[in-house]
Amino acid sequence: MLSERDAQQYILFGGDGEGMVLATLLMLSFYFGKQTQLYSGGLRWGFLGIGAAAFADMFVTWVRSTNDR
């Protein structure tokens, strides 16, 4: 149903692209409302750290690839 080009784009995005989206969502979970259990516990700090580390790891790969032709 998909062309080879479209399938390759979905596979490539499903790797680092989707990982960066999920890492961003983990970092954004830091801003949940004050009434939530996530805010009152320390889990939001863990999500922030994990999300930032994951995003930085994948982002560096993409930035380095721009100079490696």
Beta strands, then each sheet from edge to edge (+ up, - down):
end
